Amino acid sequence: MTWEIVIGLEIHVQLATRSKLFSGAAVGAGAEPNSQACPVDLGLPGVLPVLNLEAVRMAVMLGLAVGGRIAHRSIFARKNYFYPDLPKGYQISQYEQPIIQGGSLEFELPEGGTQRLRLLRIHMEEDAGKSVHEGLGDCSGVDLNRAGTPLLEVVSQPELRSPAAAAAFLQKLHTLVRGLGISHASMEQGGFRCDANLSVRRRGDEHLGVRSETKNLNSFRFVERALEYEAMRHIEALEAGGRLQQETRLYDSARHETRPMRGKEEAEDYRYFPDPDLPPLEISPEFIEKVRRTLPELPEAHAARLEQQYQLDAASAAALIRKQGAADYFEETVQAAGGHARQCLYWMRGELYAALKRGRLDLQSSPVSPAHLGGLVRRIADQSISGKLAKEIFSKMWESREDPDKIIQGRSLERLSDPGKLREIIAEVLRENPRQLKQYQDGKSKLLTWFTGRVLAKTKGRADPNLAGKLLQQALRAQDGNAEP
């Protein structure tokens, strides 16, 4: 407790544009290597970059959402360094005049309470390509599909004091960029990744210690574990009388440790200078106001509305907001069901999420639409089908993508609630099981449940259980009356 941890984050948010930041090449994961890299991305002689206006609009959206200052004039600069996946030998970024300065974001701390983390800046830049090492034997490959993809780099002030708080802030920002619709933020594909800077100092000391930067962390758990390791490494070294070096490190998730990558660069190492091929970016107040009017409901307000409108608990509402597309899916399902919000949520969390997990699909790829799931909930609520039968119908919906009503009608799965028909089935069950009937008449009352099960089995779950139970008891009392004295 004599040491204080100081953490600052640099988060790279890949924007959900259709084309790259300075070229018309397509953006998207899963394409064949180097099939989405054009001459601009490759830095071939004679080509000129042209700024993507949609990326600017998305940057302004995030700036407004965090309360940052949108610069009316910002500059693109060349950040010079050499790496195999950087074909031009420099990265187009922003340095002295970023598009957004300041802003803050409040988040819940794991130990309770909240913190408002101030942001230093948010700037635009292009992504680099990707080095590939697996499946190539002793060689490495370079895939330049990602080169030129638009990024926003969100740089925080060094105001975080624990690895858990850093992970919590990242989750809050992750939810925000998804809620704004500006990023898919797929951490597995590198669409939302973090460089974490950490130093330690004696409590009460105002001077920051020597920092290390852990690069390219792409999961909340890895961020927390890497920072825990770094904090312990720093403290142990200082308490042993050692000295720390400012450096960049990589996290090995298999060994739960970091290892040196290179000495930490400073701004002068990158030799920033304004890009001569790009004029200053000028943003008018009218453009900013136009973007402001298009801002969607922000995550906190959205969660609060879900709580109030659908009588959800805070945790359920927050979970819907965190999962991409879940809140919209939920509300469309409730509308299709004609209400029954909690039942809709139950089916989403249960059958739907389980099926998505088995199929390794996201919500947007679900074979069961909100309209169809809502239709299923509606038929459960009006007691047309039982909950047990609904699971069978859901499976058929998943396989066929058909409307639940069509499945129910086509397979004669409607709930059986005709008293006459049920009495016939009950009489048949009693005739087929004389030994159990005699045991029931002799006082073995628990057999009532057994008889109910037999009736439901005969109707393949279609019998209205309440009505079937009532008629069964009537039939058993009648049998008692007919029993020999």
Backbone hydrogen bonds, N-H to C=O, Kabsch-Sander energy under -0.5 kcal/mol:
donor,donor_aa,acceptor,acceptor_aa,energy
4,E,201,R,-3.3
6,V,199,S,-2.9
7,I,160,L,-2.3
8,G,197,N,-2.1
10,E,195,D,-2.4
11,I,154,V,-2.9
12,H,193,R,-3.1
13,V,11,I,-0.6
13,V,152,L,-2.9
14,Q,12,H,-0.6
14,Q,191,G,-2.7
15,L,150,P,-2.5
16,A,182,I,-2.8
17,T,15,L,-1.1
20,K,25,A,-1.5
21,L,148,G,-2.9
27,V,18,R,-1.8
31,A,28,G,-0.5
35,S,32,E,-1.9
42,L,38,C,-2.0
43,G,39,P,-0.7
43,G,40,V,-0.8
44,L,39,P,-2.2
47,V,44,L,-1.5
50,V,22,F,-1.6
52,N,21,L,-1.8
53,L,51,L,-0.7
56,V,52,N,-1.2
57,R,53,L,-2.3
58,M,54,E,-2.2
59,A,55,A,-2.1
60,V,56,V,-2.4
61,M,57,R,-2.0
62,L,58,M,-2.1
63,G,59,A,-2.4
64,L,60,V,-2.5
65,A,61,M,-2.3
66,V,62,L,-1.8
67,G,64,L,-0.9
68,G,63,G,-3.0
69,R,101,Q,-3.2
70,I,68,G,-0.6
71,A,69,R,-0.6
71,A,99,I,-2.9
74,S,281,L,-2.5
75,I,97,Q,-1.8
77,A,93,S,-3.4
78,R,273,F,-2.9
79,K,77,A,-0.6
79,K,91,Q,-3.1
80,N,78,R,-0.7
80,N,270,Y,-2.5
81,Y,79,K,-0.5
81,Y,89,G,-1.1
83,Y,81,Y,-0.5
86,L,83,Y,-2.2
89,G,86,L,-1.2
91,Q,79,K,-2.4
93,S,77,A,-3.0
93,S,91,Q,-0.7
100,I,122,I,-1.7
101,Q,69,R,-1.9
102,G,120,L,-1.7
104,S,66,V,-2.5
105,L,117,L,-1.9
107,F,115,Q,-2.5
109,L,113,G,-2.5
112,G,109,L,-1.9
115,Q,107,F,-2.4
117,L,105,L,-2.4
117,L,115,Q,-0.7
118,R,116,R,-0.5
119,L,103,G,-2.9
120,L,155,V,-2.6
121,R,155,V,-1.4
122,I,100,I,-2.3
123,H,153,E,-1.9
125,E,151,L,-1.9
126,E,92,I,-2.1
127,D,149,T,-2.2
129,G,85,D,-2.8
130,K,143,D,-2.5
132,V,141,G,-3.3
136,L,133,H,-0.9
139,C,136,L,-1.9
141,G,132,V,-3.4
143,D,130,K,-3.0
144,L,142,V,-0.6
147,A,144,L,-0.5
148,G,127,D,-2.7
149,T,146,R,-2.3
151,L,125,E,-2.7
152,L,13,V,-2.0
153,E,123,H,-2.9
154,V,11,I,-3.1
154,V,152,L,-0.7
155,V,121,R,-2.7
155,V,153,E,-0.6
156,S,9,L,-2.7
156,S,154,V,-0.6
157,Q,118,R,-2.5
159,E,157,Q,-2.4
160,L,7,I,-1.9
166,A,162,S,-1.8
167,A,163,P,-2.1
168,A,164,A,-2.1
169,F,165,A,-2.4
170,L,166,A,-2.1
171,Q,167,A,-2.0
172,K,168,A,-1.8
173,L,169,F,-2.5
174,H,170,L,-2.8
175,T,171,Q,-2.2
176,L,172,K,-2.0
177,V,173,L,-2.6
178,R,174,H,-1.6
179,G,175,T,-2.6
180,L,176,L,-2.3
181,G,177,V,-0.6
181,G,178,R,-0.7
182,I,177,V,-1.6
183,S,177,V,-1.0
185,A,14,Q,-0.5
187,M,185,A,-0.8
190,G,187,M,-1.0
191,G,186,S,-3.0
192,F,186,S,-0.6
193,R,12,H,-1.9
194,C,217,L,-2.2
195,D,10,E,-2.9
196,A,194,C,-0.5
196,A,214,T,-2.4
197,N,8,G,-3.0
197,N,195,D,-0.5
198,L,212,S,-2.4
199,S,6,V,-2.1
201,R,4,E,-2.0
203,R,2,T,-2.4
205,D,202,R,-2.4
212,S,198,L,-2.2
213,E,247,E,-2.4
214,T,196,A,-2.8
215,K,213,E,-0.6
215,K,249,R,-2.6
217,L,194,C,-3.1
218,N,216,N,-0.5
223,V,219,S,-2.2
224,E,220,F,-2.0
225,R,221,R,-2.7
226,A,222,F,-2.9
227,L,223,V,-2.1
228,E,224,E,-2.1
229,Y,225,R,-2.2
230,E,226,A,-2.5
231,A,227,L,-2.7
232,M,228,E,-2.1
233,R,229,Y,-2.5
234,H,230,E,-2.7
235,I,231,A,-2.4
236,E,232,M,-2.7
237,A,233,R,-2.0
238,L,234,H,-2.4
239,E,235,I,-2.7
240,A,236,E,-1.3
241,G,238,L,-1.4
242,G,237,A,-2.8
247,E,211,R,-0.7
247,E,245,Q,-0.6
248,T,262,R,-3.3
249,R,213,E,-3.6
250,L,259,R,-2.6
251,Y,215,K,-0.5
252,D,250,L,-0.5
252,D,257,E,-3.6
253,S,251,Y,-0.8
256,H,252,D,-1.2
257,E,252,D,-1.6
259,R,250,L,-2.3
261,M,248,T,-2.9
262,R,248,T,-1.7
264,K,246,Q,-1.5
269,D,266,E,-1.3
270,Y,266,E,-0.7
270,Y,267,A,-1.2
271,R,268,E,-0.7
272,Y,267,A,-0.6
273,F,78,R,-0.9
275,D,76,F,-2.6
278,L,275,D,-1.3
281,L,74,S,-2.8
282,E,280,P,-0.7
283,I,72,H,-1.9
283,I,281,L,-0.5
288,I,284,S,-1.9
289,E,285,P,-2.3
290,K,286,E,-2.1
291,V,287,F,-2.3
292,R,288,I,-2.4
293,R,289,E,-1.9
294,T,290,K,-0.7
294,T,291,V,-1.1
295,L,292,R,-1.1
302,H,298,L,-2.8
303,A,299,P,-2.8
304,A,300,E,-2.1
305,R,301,A,-2.2
306,L,302,H,-2.4
307,E,303,A,-2.3
308,Q,304,A,-2.1
309,Q,305,R,-3.4
310,Y,306,L,-2.1
311,Q,307,E,-0.8
312,L,306,L,-0.6
312,L,307,E,-0.9
317,A,313,D,-2.2
318,A,314,A,-2.4
319,A,315,A,-2.1
320,L,316,S,-1.9
321,I,317,A,-1.7
322,R,318,A,-2.2
323,K,319,A,-1.7
324,Q,322,R,-0.5
326,A,323,K,-2.2
327,A,320,L,-0.9
327,A,323,K,-0.5
329,Y,325,G,-2.3
330,F,326,A,-2.9
331,E,327,A,-2.5
332,E,328,D,-2.3
333,T,329,Y,-2.2
334,V,330,F,-2.6
335,Q,331,E,-2.1
336,A,332,E,-2.2
337,A,333,T,-2.1
338,G,334,V,-0.9
338,G,335,Q,-0.7
339,G,334,V,-2.6
344,C,340,H,-2.2
345,L,341,A,-2.5
346,Y,342,R,-2.3
347,W,343,Q,-2.0
348,M,344,C,-2.1
349,R,345,L,-2.8
350,G,346,Y,-1.9
352,L,347,W,-2.4
353,Y,348,M,-2.2
354,A,350,G,-2.0
355,A,351,E,-2.2
356,L,352,L,-2.5
357,K,353,Y,-2.3
358,R,354,A,-2.3
359,G,355,A,-2.3
360,R,356,L,-0.6
360,R,357,K,-0.8
361,L,356,L,-2.5
365,S,362,D,-1.4
366,S,363,L,-1.5
369,S,367,P,-0.7
373,L,369,S,-2.5
374,G,370,P,-2.7
375,G,371,A,-1.8
376,L,372,H,-1.9
377,V,373,L,-2.3
378,R,374,G,-2.3
379,R,375,G,-1.7
380,I,376,L,-1.8
381,A,377,V,-2.7
382,D,378,R,-2.0
383,Q,380,I,-1.3
384,S,379,R,-2.1
385,I,379,R,-1.3
390,A,386,S,-2.1
391,K,387,G,-1.2
392,E,388,K,-1.0
393,I,389,L,-2.2
394,F,390,A,-2.8
395,S,391,K,-1.9
396,K,392,E,-1.6
397,M,393,I,-2.5
398,W,394,F,-2.6
399,E,395,S,-1.9
400,S,396,K,-2.6
401,R,397,M,-2.7
407,I,403,D,-1.8
408,I,404,P,-2.8
409,Q,405,D,-2.6
410,G,406,K,-2.5
411,R,407,I,-1.6
412,S,409,Q,-0.9
413,L,408,I,-2.8
415,R,384,S,-3.5
416,L,462,R,-3.4
417,S,415,R,-0.8
422,L,418,D,-2.5
423,R,419,P,-2.5
424,E,420,G,-1.6
425,I,421,K,-1.9
426,I,422,L,-2.6
427,A,423,R,-2.4
428,E,424,E,-1.9
429,V,425,I,-2.2
430,L,426,I,-2.3
431,R,427,A,-2.1
432,E,428,E,-1.9
433,N,429,V,-0.8
437,L,433,N,-1.9
438,K,434,P,-2.5
439,Q,435,R,-2.1
440,Y,436,Q,-2.2
441,Q,437,L,-2.3
442,D,438,K,-1.5
443,G,440,Y,-1.7
444,K,439,Q,-2.4
445,S,443,G,-2.0
447,L,444,K,-1.7
448,L,445,S,-2.1
449,T,446,K,-1.0
450,W,446,K,-0.8
451,F,447,L,-2.7
452,T,448,L,-2.2
453,G,449,T,-2.1
454,R,450,W,-1.9
455,V,451,F,-2.1
456,L,452,T,-2.3
457,A,453,G,-2.4
458,K,454,R,-2.2
459,T,455,V,-1.5
460,K,457,A,-1.4
461,G,456,L,-3.3
462,R,459,T,-1.6
464,D,416,L,-2.4
468,A,464,D,-3.2
469,G,465,P,-2.3
470,K,466,N,-2.0
471,L,467,L,-2.6
472,L,468,A,-2.3
473,Q,469,G,-2.1
474,Q,470,K,-1.8
475,A,471,L,-2.3
476,L,472,L,-2.5
477,R,473,Q,-2.3
478,A,474,Q,-2.0
479,Q,475,A,-1.9
480,D,476,L,-2.1
481,G,477,R,-1.8
482,N,478,A,-1.2
483,A,479,Q,-0.7
483,A,480,D,-0.7
